[in-house]
Amino acid sequence: MTDTPDYMPPKVWIWNKPSGGRFENINRPTAGPTHEKELPVGRHPLQVYSQGTPNGVKVTVMLEELLALGHGEAEYDAWLIRIGNGDQFGSGFVAVNPNSKIPALVDRSGPTPIRVFESGAILMYLAEKFGEFLPTPPGARAECLSWLFWQMGSAPYLGGGFGHFYAYAPTKIEYAIDRYAMEAKRQLDVLDRRLAESRYVAGNDYTIADIAIWPWYGGLAKGWLYGAGEFLSVQEYKNVQRWADLIYDRPAVKRGRMVNRTSGEPSSQLHERHDAADFDTKTQDKLAAD
C-alpha cells in the first residue's frame, strides 16, 4: 500500500496486490460465487442468513418485535453466515443476494419462495407483510421512510468510512480518519437534533426507522461500535443517549441483538436461532465450540 503525499493514481487501476486490513482475505473487485455451497433450510416460513453486525441485527430485532406482538407467522430460522470466512460468496447465498452482503431473507410462506436482500428492503418487506412498525398515513409514512433511507445512505460513511480507517485499516491515515470522524459526528448531530424534538426518530411511535438506525448509531453512542465512544465524544449527544437506552430496554431488542452474534460474552451469543427456547437453552456458553 502506498500512502505518500506525492502518490498519483495510475491511469487504469489494476488489482495486483492485497488490499491490506482486517478483511483483505475476502475483498475482491468482482462479484459472483467463489465456491459451491447450498444454504440450509429450517422448518419456519422465514429463513434468515446473516451475522450479528449492525445490518444483521436490524432484521433479527424486527422479527423478535413481530413475535412479541403475537405474529406467529414471523417465526424464523436464523443461520450464521461467517463473513470473515467468505460464507457470503457461496453459491447458495449469492443466489439469494447477488451482492454477497448480509443479511438476506427467504420467505417460504407462499407457493414460490421470495428472496429479499438489503437490510432496509427486508425491514420494509416485513413491515408491509405484517402491518407493523410502518405508519400508514402519508405524512407519517414519508417521515419514517425518509429516516430509514437516511440510515441506508449515511451508514456507509460510518462503517466503510470511519470504522474502516479508525479500526481496520492496516495503517492509520490522519486525513482519512479526520475526514470520516467529522462526518460521523455530523451524523450524530443530525440525529441528536431530531431526537430533541421527537421521542423516536420518526415521531412518537417506534418504527422501522428506529430498528434500522439503532444498531449503528445506538451502538456508537453506547461505545459498542469500533470502541470509538471516547474518540468521538459520544456522551455529548444527550438525546441520542436517551433514545439509545430507550430502544435497548426493549426485550425484543435484547433478543435480536444476540442472534447470529459471534463476539462479546459467550452468554450473549446465539449463533443460530431456530426456536424461541434457544435463547434459554443454546447460548454459546452452554454449547461445545462450533
KOLLOGU-128666 format. One line per 5 residues: number of its first residue (from 1); their letters; for each residue x, y, z of N, C-alpha, C, O. Coordinates in steps of 0.2 Angstrom, whole numbers, plus 5000, padded with zeros to 4 digits. Each point is the difference from the previous one (the first is absolute). Layout:
N
NUM	a	X:Y:Z:X:Y:Z:X:Y:Z:X:Y:Z; ...
***
This chain:
290
1	mtdtp	5004:4994:5000:4996:5006:5000:5004:5006:5000:5005:5001:5004; 4994:5004:4992:5004:5006:4999:4996:5006:5004:4994:5001:4998; 5009:5002:5006:4996:5006:5004:5005:5005:5000:5003:5002:5006; 4999:5002:4989:5005:5005:5000:4996:5006:4997:4996:5000:4996; 5006:5007:5006:4997:5006:4997:5000:5000:4993:4996:5003:4997
6	dympp	5009:4994:5000:5001:5001:4993:4997:4994:4996:5002:4999:4994; 4994:4997:5009:4997:4994:4996:4996:5003:4995:4995:5004:5001; 5005:4993:4993:4996:5001:4995:4996:4994:4997:5004:4995:4999; 4990:5005:5001:4996:4994:4997:5003:4998:4993:5001:5005:4996; 4999:4989:5003:5002:4998:4993:4994:5002:4995:4994:5001:5002
11	kvwiw	5007:4999:4992:4995:5001:4995:4995:4995:5000:4994:5002:4999; 5008:4992:5002:4995:4994:5000:5002:4996:5007:5005:4998:5000; 4990:5002:5004:5001:4996:5006:5000:4992:4999:4995:4998:4996; 5010:4999:5007:5000:4993:4999:5001:4996:5007:5004:5003:5004; 4992:4992:4997:5000:4997:5006:5006:4995:5000:5000:4994:4997
16	nkpsg	5006:5008:5006:5006:4995:4999:5003:4999:5007:5006:4998:5000; 4991:5004:5005:5003:4999:5007:4994:5000:5005:4995:5003:4999; 5006:4994:5007:4995:5000:5005:4999:5007:5002:5004:5004:5000; 4990:4997:5002:4997:5006:5002:5003:5002:5007:5000:5006:5002; 5002:4989:5002:5002:5001:5007:4994:5001:5005:4994:5001:4997
21	grfen	5007:4999:5009:4994:5001:5005:4997:4993:5002:5002:4995:4998; 4993:5006:5007:4997:4994:5003:4997:4996:4995:5000:4993:5001; 4997:5009:4994:4996:4996:4995:5003:4999:4993:4996:4999:4995; 5011:5002:5005:5003:4999:4993:4999:4993:4997:5000:5000:4994; 4998:4995:5010:5000:4993:4998:4993:4999:4996:4999:4996:4996
26	inrpt	4996:5009:5005:4994:4999:4996:4999:5006:4996:4994:5000:4996; 5010:5005:5003:4999:5005:4996:5002:4999:4993:5006:4997:4999; 4990:5004:4996:5002:4999:4993:4996:5005:4996:4994:5002:5002; 5008:4999:4992:4996:5005:4995:4995:4997:4996:4997:5003:4995; 5001:4991:5006:4995:4996:4996:4995:4997:5004:5001:4999:5006
31	agpth	4993:5000:4991:4994:4997:5004:5000:4993:4998:5004:4997:4996; 4990:4999:5006:4999:4994:4999:5003:4995:5005:5004:5002:5004; 4994:4991:4996:5002:4996:5005:5008:4998:4999:5002:5000:4994; 5001:4998:5011:5007:4997:5000:5000:4993:5001:5005:4996:4999; 4989:5001:5004:5000:4993:5001:4993:4997:5000:4995:5004:5001
36	ekelp	5004:4990:4998:4993:4997:5001:4998:4998:5007:5004:4997:5003; 4991:5006:4999:4997:4998:5007:4993:5002:5000:4998:5006:4999; 4997:4989:5002:4993:5002:5000:4999:5002:5007:5003:4999:5005; 4991:5005:4996:4998:5003:5006:4996:4995:5004:4996:4997:4997; 5004:5002:5009:4996:4996:5004:4993:5003:5000:4999:5006:5000
41	vgrhp	4996:4990:5001:4993:5002:5001:4997:4997:5006:5000:4994:5001; 4997:5010:5004:4997:4998:5006:4992:4999:4999:4998:5000:4994; 4999:4999:5011:4993:4998:5000:4995:5006:5000:4994:4999:4999; 5009:5007:5002:4995:5006:5000:4999:5004:4994:5004:4998:4995; 4991:5006:5004:4999:5003:4994:5005:5005:4998:5002:5001:4994
46	lqvys	5002:5002:5010:5005:5005:4999:5007:4997:5002:5001:4998:5005; 5003:5003:4990:5007:4998:5000:5005:5006:5000:5000:5003:4995; 5004:4998:5010:5004:5005:5000:5007:4998:5000:5002:4995:5003; 5002:5008:4993:5007:4998:4999:5004:5006:5001:5000:5005:4997; 5004:4995:5009:5003:5006:5002:5005:4999:5005:5002:4995:5002
51	qgtpn	5001:5011:5001:5005:5000:5005:4998:5006:5004:4997:5005:4998; 5004:4995:5009:4998:5005:5004:5004:5007:5000:5002:5002:5005; 4999:5000:4989:5003:5007:4999:4994:5005:5001:4994:4998:5000; 5007:5008:5000:4994:5005:5000:4995:4999:4995:4994:5000:5001; 5008:4998:4993:4995:4999:4994:4996:4994:5002:4994:4999:4999
56	gvkvt	5009:4995:5003:4997:4994:5002:4995:5001:5006:4995:4997:5000; 5007:5007:5005:4996:5001:5006:4993:5003:4998:4995:4999:5003; 5005:5005:4992:4994:5004:4998:4994:4994:4999:4995:5001:5002; 5007:4994:4994:4995:4995:4998:4998:4996:5006:4994:4998:5001; 5011:5000:5003:4998:4995:5005:4996:5004:5006:4995:4997:5003
61	vmlee	5006:5009:4998:4996:5004:5004:4993:5001:4998:4996:4999:5003; 5004:5003:4990:4993:5000:4997:4996:4994:5001:4994:5000:5002; 5009:4994:4997:4996:4994:5001:4998:4999:5007:4995:4997:5001; 5010:5004:5004:4998:4999:5007:4995:5005:5002:4996:4998:5004; 5004:5008:4993:4994:5005:5002:4994:4997:4997:4995:5001:5004
66	llalg	5005:4996:4990:4993:4998:4997:4998:4994:5004:4994:4999:5002; 5010:4997:5000:4998:4994:5005:4998:5002:5006:4995:4997:5003; 5008:5008:5000:4997:5003:5006:4993:5003:5000:4997:5000:5005; 5001:5002:4989:4993:5003:4999:4996:4994:4998:4994:5001:4999; 5008:4993:5001:4995:4994:4999:5000:4998:4993:4996:4996:4998
71	hgeae	5008:5006:4997:5000:4998:4993:5004:4993:5000:5006:5000:4999; 4990:4995:5002:5004:4993:5000:5003:4998:4993:5004:4997:5000; 4993:5006:4995:5003:4999:4993:5007:5004:4999:5003:4999:4995; 4999:5004:5010:5006:5003:4999:5006:4996:5003:5006:5002:5001; 4992:4992:5001:5005:4995:5003:5005:4999:4994:4999:5000:4994
76	ydawl	5007:4999:5009:5006:5000:4995:5005:4995:5002:5001:4999:5006; 5003:4999:4989:5007:4997:5001:5005:5005:4998:5000:5003:4995; 5005:4998:5009:5005:5005:4999:5007:4995:4999:5002:4997:5005; 5001:5003:4990:5006:4997:4998:5006:5004:5000:4999:5006:4997; 5006:4992:5006:5006:5004:5001:5004:5000:4993:5002:4995:4998
81	irign	4999:5011:4999:5005:5001:4995:5006:5003:5002:5000:5006:5002; 5005:4991:4998:5007:5003:5003:5003:5004:4994:5003:4997:4996; 4996:5009:5005:5003:5004:4994:5007:5000:5000:5003:5001:4994; 5001:4999:5012:5007:4999:5000:5003:4994:4996:5005:5000:4998; 4991:4995:5002:5002:4994:4996:4997:5000:4993:5002:4995:4996
86	gdqfg	4995:5010:5002:4998:5000:4993:4993:4996:4999:4999:4998:4994; 4997:5000:5011:4994:4996:4999:4995:5004:4995:4996:4997:4996; 5005:5010:5004:4995:5003:4995:5002:5000:4993:4996:5002:4996; 5009:4994:5002:5002:4999:4993:4998:4993:4998:5002:4998:4995; 4995:4998:5009:4997:4994:4998:4995:5000:4995:4996:5005:5000
91	sgfva	5003:4990:4996:4995:5001:4995:4993:5001:5002:4996:5003:4997; 5002:4993:5009:4994:5001:5002:4998:5007:5003:4995:5003:4998; 5010:5000:5005:4999:5007:5003:5000:5005:4994:4995:5004:5000; 5009:4995:4995:5000:5005:4994:4993:4999:4997:4998:5005:4997; 4999:4989:5002:4994:5000:4997:4994:5004:5004:4996:5002:4997
96	vnpns	5005:4998:5009:4995:5004:5004:5002:5008:5000:4996:5004:5000; 5011:4997:5000:5002:5007:5000:5006:5001:4995:5005:4998:5002; 4994:5004:4992:5005:5001:4995:5006:5004:5003:5005:5000:4997; 4993:5005:5008:5005:5004:5002:5004:4998:5005:5005:5003:5003; 4994:4990:5000:5004:4997:5004:5001:5004:5007:5006:5000:5003
101	kipal	4989:5003:4999:5000:5003:5007:4995:4997:5004:4994:4999:4998; 5007:5001:5009:4995:4998:5004:4996:5006:5002:5003:5006:5000; 4991:4994:5002:4996:4994:5001:4996:4998:4994:5000:5004:4995; 4998:4990:5004:4995:4998:4995:4994:4996:5003:5001:4997:5005; 4994:5004:4992:4994:4996:5002:4996:4997:4994:5000:5002:4995
106	vdrsg	4998:4992:5007:4996:4996:4995:4993:4999:5004:5000:4997:5005; 4994:5005:4992:4994:4999:5002:4997:4994:4997:4998:5000:4994; 5001:4994:5009:4997:4994:4997:4993:4999:5002:4998:4994:5000; 4998:5011:5002:4994:4999:5003:4995:4999:4994:4994:4998:5001; 5008:5004:4993:4995:5000:4994:5002:4994:4996:5005:4996:5001
111	ptpir	4992:5003:4993:5001:4995:4995:5007:5001:4997:5003:4995:4998; 5000:5011:5002:5006:5001:4996:5004:5004:5005:4998:5005:5003; 5008:4992:4999:5005:5004:5005:5001:5007:4997:5001:5001:4994; 4999:5004:5011:5002:5007:4998:5007:5002:5003:5000:4999:5006; 5004:5003:4990:5007:5002:5003:4999:5008:5001:4997:5003:4996
116	vfesg	5006:4999:5010:5001:5007:5001:5007:5001:5003:5002:4997:5005; 5001:5008:4992:5007:5002:5002:5000:5008:5001:4996:5003:4997; 5009:4999:5007:5001:5007:5002:4996:5001:5006:4994:4999:5000; 5009:5003:5006:4997:5000:5006:4994:5004:5000:4994:4999:5003; 5006:5007:4994:4994:5005:5000:4995:4997:4996:4994:5000:5002
121	ailmy	5007:4996:4993:4995:4997:4996:4996:4994:5004:4994:4999:4999; 5010:4998:5005:4998:4994:5004:4995:5003:5005:4995:4998:5001; 5007:5008:5002:4996:5003:5005:4993:5002:4997:4995:4999:5003; 5005:5004:4991:4994:5003:4997:4996:4994:4998:4994:5000:5001; 5009:4994:4997:4996:4995:4998:4996:4997:5006:4995:4998:4999
126	laekf	5009:5001:5006:4997:4997:5006:4995:5005:5003:4994:4997:5002; 5007:5009:4998:4995:5005:5003:4994:5000:4996:4994:5000:5003; 5006:4999:4990:4994:5000:4996:4997:4993:5000:4994:5000:5000; 5010:4995:5001:4997:4993:5000:4995:4999:5007:4995:4997:4999; 5008:5006:5006:4996:4999:5007:4997:5007:5002:4996:4999:5005
131	geflp	5004:5006:4991:4996:5006:5002:5003:5003:5007:4996:5003:5004; 5010:4997:4997:5003:5003:5006:5006:5004:4999:5004:4999:4995; 4997:5006:5009:5006:5004:5001:5001:5005:4993:5006:5002:4999; 4989:4999:4997:5000:5004:4995:4994:5004:4999:4995:4997:4998; 5004:5009:5004:4994:5004:5000:4997:5000:4993:5003:4999:4995
136	tppga	4990:5001:5005:4996:5000:4994:4998:5007:4998:5000:5001:4994; 4999:5004:5010:4998:5007:4998:5006:5003:4996:5006:4999:5002; 4993:5004:4992:5005:5002:4995:5006:5004:5004:5006:4998:4998; 4992:5007:5006:5005:5004:5003:5005:4996:5004:5006:5001:5000; 4991:4995:5005:5004:4996:5004:5004:4994:4997:5005:4999:5002
141	raecl	4992:4999:4993:5004:4994:4996:5006:5004:4996:5005:4997:5000; 4994:5009:4998:5005:5003:4996:5006:5002:5005:5006:4999:4998; 4992:5003:5008:5005:5001:5005:5004:4994:5002:5006:5000:5001; 4990:4995:5000:5004:4993:5002:5004:4998:4994:5006:4998:5002; 4992:5002:4992:5004:4998:4995:5006:5004:4998:5005:4998:4998
146	swlfw	4994:5009:5004:5006:5005:4999:5005:4998:5005:5006:5000:4998; 4993:4999:5008:5005:4998:5005:5003:4993:4998:5006:4999:5002; 4990:4996:4996:5002:4994:4998:5006:5001:4995:5005:4997:5000; 4993:5006:4995:5005:5001:4994:5006:5005:5002:5005:4999:4997; 4994:5005:5008:5005:5004:5003:5005:4995:5003:5006:5001:4998
151	qmgsa	4992:4994:5005:5005:4995:5003:5003:4996:4995:5006:5000:5000; 4991:4998:4995:5003:4996:4994:5005:5004:4997:5005:4997:4998; 4994:5010:5001:5004:5004:4996:5006:5002:5004:5006:5001:4998; 4993:5000:5009:5005:5003:5004:5005:4994:5003:5006:5002:5001; 4991:4992:5001:5004:4995:5003:5007:4998:4997:5005:4999:5003
156	pylgg	4995:5001:4990:5006:4999:4997:5006:5005:5002:5006:4998:5000; 4992:5008:5001:5006:5005:5002:5002:4998:5007:5006:5001:5002; 4989:4996:5002:5002:4998:5007:5004:4994:5000:5005:4999:5004; 4993:4996:4992:5003:4993:5000:5006:5000:4996:5005:4999:5002; 4993:5001:4991:5006:4999:4995:5005:5006:5000:5005:5000:4998
161	gfghf	4992:5006:5005:5004:5006:5000:5004:5000:5007:5006:4998:5001; 4990:5005:5004:5004:5001:5007:5002:4993:5003:5006:4999:5002; 4989:4996:4998:5002:4994:5003:5006:4996:4997:5004:4998:5003; 4996:5002:4990:5006:4997:4997:5007:5004:5002:5004:4996:5002; 4996:5010:4997:5006:5004:5001:5002:5000:5007:5006:5000:5002
166	yayap	4989:5001:5002:5002:5000:5008:5002:4993:5003:5004:5000:5004; 4992:4995:4994:5001:4994:5003:5003:4994:4996:5004:4996:5003; 4996:5004:4990:5002:4994:4996:5005:5001:4995:5003:4996:4998; 4998:5011:5000:5005:5001:4995:5007:4998:5003:5002:5001:5006; 5003:4996:4989:5006:4998:5002:5005:5006:5003:5005:4999:5003
171	tkiey	4993:5007:4994:5004:5006:5003:4995:5005:5002:4995:5001:4997; 5007:5003:5008:4996:5006:5002:5001:5006:4996:5006:5003:5000; 4990:4999:4996:5000:5006:4995:4997:5006:5003:4993:4999:5001; 5010:5006:5001:4997:5005:5004:4995:5004:4996:4994:5001:5002; 5007:5000:4991:4995:5003:4996:4994:4996:5000:4994:5003:5001
176	aidry	5006:4991:4998:4994:4995:4999:4996:5000:5007:4994:5001:5000; 5010:4998:5005:4996:5000:5007:4997:5006:5002:4995:5001:5002; 5009:5005:4997:4997:5006:5001:4994:5002:4996:4995:5002:5002; 5005:4996:4991:4995:5001:4996:4993:4996:5002:4995:5003:5000; 5006:4991:5001:4994:4996:5002:4998:5001:5007:4994:4999:5002
181	ameak	5011:5003:5003:4997:5002:5007:4996:5006:4999:4995:5000:5004; 5007:5005:4992:4996:5006:5000:4993:4998:4997:4995:5002:5003; 5004:4993:4992:4994:4998:4997:4996:4996:5006:4994:5001:5000; 5009:4995:5003:4997:4996:5005:4997:5005:5006:4994:4999:5002; 5009:5006:5000:4998:5004:5005:4994:5005:4997:4995:5001:5003
186	rqldv	5006:5000:4990:4994:5004:4997:4994:4996:5000:4995:5003:5002; 5005:4991:4997:4995:4995:5000:4997:5000:5007:4994:5000:5000; 5010:4999:5005:4997:5000:5006:4997:5006:5002:4995:5000:5004; 5007:5006:4994:4997:5006:5001:4993:5000:4997:4995:5003:5003; 5005:4995:4991:4993:5000:4996:4995:4996:5004:4995:5002:5001
191	ldrrl	5007:4992:5001:4996:4996:5004:4998:5003:5007:4995:4999:5002; 5010:5004:5001:4999:5003:5007:4995:5006:4999:4996:5000:5005; 5005:5004:4990:4995:5005:4999:4993:4998:4999:4995:5002:5002; 5004:4992:4994:4994:4997:4999:4997:4998:5006:4994:5001:5002; 5010:4995:5002:4997:4997:5006:4999:5005:5006:4997:4998:5005
196	aesry	5005:5008:4994:4998:5005:5005:4993:5002:4999:4997:5003:5005; 5000:4996:4989:4993:5002:4999:4995:4994:4999:4994:5001:4999; 5009:4993:5002:4996:4994:4999:5002:4994:5004:5006:4999:5001; 4989:4998:5002:5002:4994:5004:5004:4995:4997:5005:4997:5002; 4992:5001:4992:5004:4995:4995:5002:5004:4994:4998:5006:4999
201	vagnd	5005:4991:4997:5003:5003:4994:4995:5003:4995:5001:5006:4998; 4994:4990:5001:4995:5002:4995:4994:5004:5003:4995:5001:4997; 5005:4999:5010:4994:5003:5003:4999:4997:5007:5005:4998:5003; 4989:5002:4999:4998:4997:5007:5000:4993:5000:5000:4997:5006; 5000:5000:4989:4999:4992:4999:5007:4997:4998:5004:5003:4996
206	ytiad	4997:4991:5007:5006:4996:4998:4999:4997:4993:4994:4997:4999; 5010:5004:4997:5000:4997:4993:5006:4997:4997:5005:4999:5004; 4994:4999:4990:5006:4997:4997:5006:5005:4999:5006:4998:4999; 4993:5008:5001:5005:5005:5000:5004:4999:5006:5007:5000:5000; 4990:4999:5006:5004:4999:5006:5004:4993:5000:5006:5000:5002
211	iaiwp	4990:4995:4995:5003:4993:5000:5007:5001:4995:5004:4996:5002; 4995:5008:4993:5006:5000:4995:5006:5004:5003:5005:4998:5000; 4993:5008:5004:5005:5004:5002:5004:4998:5006:5006:5001:5001; 4990:4996:5004:5003:4999:5006:5006:4995:5000:5005:5002:5004; 4995:4993:4992:5006:4996:5001:5007:5003:4998:5005:4999:5002
216	wyggl	4994:5006:4993:5006:5004:4998:5001:5006:5005:5005:5000:5004; 4990:5005:4997:5002:5006:5004:4998:4999:5007:5004:5003:5004; 4992:4992:4998:4999:4998:5007:5006:4997:5002:5003:5001:5006; 5000:4994:4990:5006:4997:5002:5006:5004:5000:5004:4999:5005; 4996:5006:4991:5006:5005:5001:4999:5004:5006:5005:5001:5003
221	akgwl	4989:5001:4999:4999:5004:5005:5002:4997:5007:5002:5003:5005; 4996:4990:4995:5002:4996:5006:5007:4997:5000:5002:4997:5005; 5002:5005:4990:5007:4998:5000:5001:4993:4998:5006:4998:5001; 4989:4999:4996:5001:4993:4998:5003:5000:4993:5003:4995:4998; 4996:5010:4998:5002:5000:4993:5007:5003:4999:5001:5006:5001
226	ygage	5004:4989:4997:5007:5002:4999:5004:5003:5006:5006:5002:4999; 4991:4997:5007:5003:5003:5006:5002:5007:4999:5005:5003:5003; 4991:5001:4994:5001:5007:4998:4996:5005:5004:5000:5006:4998; 4997:4992:5007:4996:5005:5004:5003:5006:5003:4998:5005:4999; 5008:4994:5004:5004:5005:5003:5003:5004:4994:5000:5007:5001
231	flsvq	5002:4990:4994:5003:5004:4994:4995:5005:4997:5002:5005:4998; 4992:4993:5002:4995:5004:4996:4996:5004:5005:4995:5003:4999; 5007:4996:5008:4996:5004:5005:4993:4999:5000:4996:5005:5000; 5002:4989:5000:4993:4998:4998:4995:5002:5006:4994:5001:4999; 5009:5000:5007:4996:5002:5006:4997:5007:4999:4995:5003:5003
236	eyknv	5008:5001:4992:4997:5007:4998:4993:5000:4998:4996:5004:5000; 5002:4990:4997:4994:5000:4996:4995:4997:5005:4998:4994:4999; 4999:5010:5005:4996:4998:5006:4993:4997:4997:4998:4995:5003; 5000:5007:4992:4993:4998:4997:5001:4993:4997:4996:4996:5000; 5010:5003:4997:5001:4994:4997:5001:4994:5005:4998:4995:5000
241	qrwad	5006:5008:5006:5001:4995:5006:4993:4998:5003:4999:4994:5001; 4996:5011:4999:4994:4998:5003:4996:4995:4996:4997:4995:5002; 5003:5006:4991:4997:4996:4996:5003:4993:4999:4997:4995:5000; 5010:5005:5000:5003:4994:5000:4998:4995:5006:4999:4994:4999; 5001:5009:5007:4998:4996:5006:4993:4998:4999:4998:4994:5002
246	liydr	4997:5010:4996:4993:4999:4999:4999:4994:4996:4996:4995:5001; 5008:5004:4993:4999:4995:4995:5003:4993:5004:4997:4995:4999; 5009:5006:5004:5003:4994:5003:4996:4997:5005:5001:4994:5002; 4995:5010:5001:4996:4997:5006:4994:4995:4997:4997:4997:5004; 5002:5003:4990:4995:4996:4997:5003:4993:5000:5005:4998:4997
251	pavkr	4991:4997:5006:5002:4993:5000:5001:4997:4993:5005:4996:5000; 4991:5006:4995:5001:4997:4994:5007:5003:4997:5003:4996:4996; 4999:5010:5005:5006:5002:4998:5006:4996:5003:5005:4998:4997; 4995:5001:5010:5005:4996:5003:5000:4993:4997:5006:4997:4999; 4989:5000:4999:5000:4993:4997:5003:5001:4993:5004:4996:4998
256	grmvn	4993:5008:4998:5003:5001:4993:5007:5001:5000:5003:4998:4995; 5000:5006:5009:5007:5002:5000:5004:4993:5002:5006:5000:4998; 4991:4995:5005:5004:4994:5001:5001:4996:4994:5005:4996:4999; 4990:5004:4996:4999:4995:4995:5006:5001:4995:5001:5006:4998; 5002:4989:5000:5006:5000:4996:5006:5004:5002:5004:5002:4996
261	rtsge	4996:4999:5010:5005:5004:5003:5006:4995:5002:5000:4995:5002; 5006:5008:4996:5006:4996:5001:5006:5003:5004:5006:4998:4999; 4992:5008:5004:5005:5003:5004:4997:5002:5007:4994:4999:5001; 5010:5003:5004:4997:5002:5006:5000:4994:5005:5003:4995:4998; 4994:5006:5007:4999:4994:5005:4997:4994:4997:4995:5001:4996
266	pssql	5007:4993:5005:4997:4994:4997:4993:5000:5002:4996:4998:4996; 5002:5004:5010:4992:5000:5001:4996:5004:4996:4994:5000:5000; 5009:5005:4997:4997:5005:4996:4999:4998:4992:4997:5003:4996; 5006:4991:5003:5000:4998:4993:4996:4994:4999:5000:4995:5003; 4995:5006:4992:4996:4994:4998:5002:4999:4992:4997:5004:4996
271	herhd	5007:4992:5003:5003:4999:4993:4994:4999:4995:5000:5003:4994; 4996:4992:5008:4994:4999:4995:4994:5000:5005:5000:4998:5005; 4994:5004:4992:4994:5000:5003:4995:4996:4996:4999:5002:4994; 4998:4993:5009:4995:4996:4997:4993:5000:5004:4995:4997:4997; 5005:5005:5009:4995:5000:5004:5000:5005:5006:5006:5002:5001
276	aadfd	4989:5000:5001:5000:5005:5005:5004:4998:5007:5003:5003:5003; 4996:4990:4998:5004:4997:5006:5007:5000:4999:5004:4999:5005; 4999:5002:4989:5007:5000:4999:5004:5006:5004:5005:4999:5002; 4991:5006:5000:5003:5005:5004:5002:4998:5007:5004:5002:5003; 4992:4993:4999:5001:4997:5007:5005:4994:5000:5003:4999:5005
281	tktqd	4997:4998:4989:5003:4993:5001:5006:5000:4995:5004:4995:5001; 4997:5009:4995:5006:4999:4995:5004:5006:4999:5003:5001:4995; 4997:5004:5010:5006:5005:5000:5006:4997:5000:5001:4994:5003; 5004:5009:4994:5007:4997:4999:5004:4997:5006:5004:4996:5000; 4994:5007:5006:5003:4998:5006:4998:4993:5002:5003:4997:5004
286	klaad	4991:5000:4993:4998:4994:5001:5001:4995:4995:4997:4994:5000; 5007:5008:4995:5001:4995:4994:5007:4999:4999:5004:5004:5003; 4998:4990:4994:5007:4999:4998:5001:5005:4995:4996:5002:4997; 5011:4999:5002:5002:5004:4995:4998:4998:4993:4999:4994:4999; 4999:5011:4996:4998:4998:4994:5005:4996:4996:4999:4998:4994
***
